[in-house]
Amino acid sequence: MLKSYKNRLGVTYYLPDFGPPIRWFMDVSPGDPDLPVVYYFECDAENLGCRAIHLYADGRVLLAYPGGLNGDHLPEGKLPTVAEVEQGDWQAREITKVEFDALWAALSRLEGTE
């Protein structure tokens, strides 16, 4: 069943029910100034993004989660494996839940997002 959410512009979008998170990883972009420099993702059992952290070179931070202000910045569809990401110019590695949660807590000013 798909749940509906409103994005930061008030537009309704739909996401599937997420299972428990089972995978965490980071991507480092090749340097496009309009894209984040580093992405962190939390994925569910279906390999869909549950939460995402986008860090930009100018210091901006974007926290994305379903129903959140920037929830529409979650990737659509399944996320690639680390091996698939590294076939291009990107670098990626698996991280632990502890690493992801520490970054989320440190960057979050919202209560109840953990």
C-alpha positions in Angstrom: 0.0 0.0 0.0 1.3 3.5 -0.9 1.2 6.2 1.7 0.6 9.8 0.6 2.8 12.7 1.7 2.9 16.4 0.9 6.2 17.8 -0.3 7.6 21.2 0.6 5.6 22.8 -2.1 2.3 21.2 -0.9 2.2 18.7 -3.7 1.0 15.2 -2.8 3.3 12.3 -3.6 3.2 8.6 -2.7 5.7 6.2 -1.2 5.4 2.5 -0.3 5.4 1.3 3.3 9.0 1.0 4.4 10.3 -2.0 6.1 13.0 -1.9 8.8 16.2 -0.2 7.7 18.9 -2.8 6.8 21.5 -0.9 4.9 23.4 2.4 5.2 25.9 3.8 2.8 27.5 7.0 1.5 28.1 8.3 -2.0 30.7 11.0 -2.9 29.9 12.9 -6.1 32.5 13.7 -8.8 32.2 17.5 -8.2 29.1 18.9 -10.0 28.5 22.2 -8.1 24.8 21.9 -8.3 24.7 18.5 -6.6 25.5 17.5 -3.1 29.2 16.6 -2.5 28.2 13.7 -0.2 25.1 11.7 0.2 24.2 9.4 3.0 21.3 6.9 2.6 19.4 4.6 4.9 17.6 1.8 2.9 14.9 -0.6 3.8 14.7 -4.3 3.1 13.5 -3.5 -0.5 16.5 -1.2 -1.0 14.4 1.9 -1.1 15.6 5.1 0.6 14.1 5.6 4.1 16.1 8.7 5.0 18.8 10.7 3.2 21.4 13.3 4.2 22.7 15.6 1.4 25.8 17.7 2.2 26.7 20.5 -0.3 30.1 22.1 -0.8 28.8 25.5 0.3 27.8 24.1 3.7 24.1 23.5 3.1 22.6 20.4 4.5 19.3 18.7 3.5 17.7 16.0 5.6 15.1 14.0 3.6 12.5 11.5 5.1 9.0 10.6 4.2 6.5 13.4 5.1 9.4 15.8 5.9 9.8 19.2 4.4 12.3 17.7 1.9 10.8 14.2 1.6 10.6 14.6 -2.2 14.4 14.6 -2.3 14.4 10.8 -1.4 15.5 8.8 -4.4 12.8 7.2 -6.5 13.1 3.5 -6.9 15.8 1.1 -5.6 19.2 2.4 -4.7 22.3 0.9 -6.4 24.8 -1.3 -4.7 28.2 0.1 -3.8 29.7 -2.0 -6.7 27.2 -0.4 -9.1 27.9 3.1 -7.9 31.7 2.7 -8.2 31.5 1.7 -11.9 31.1 5.4 -12.7 33.0 8.5 -11.3 31.3 8.2 -7.9 32.8 6.7 -4.8 30.7 4.8 -2.3 31.0 2.7 0.8 28.7 0.9 3.3 28.5 2.6 6.7 26.9 1.4 10.0 23.6 2.4 11.5 25.5 4.0 14.3 27.4 6.3 11.8 24.2 7.3 10.0 22.3 7.9 13.2 25.2 10.0 14.6 25.2 12.2 11.5 21.4 12.5 11.5 21.3 13.5 15.2 24.2 16.0 14.8 22.6 17.7 11.7 19.0 17.5 12.7 17.3 20.3 14.5 14.0 18.5 14.4 12.6 16.5 17.3 11.3 13.0 16.8 13.2 12.3 13.5 15.4 9.5 14.8 
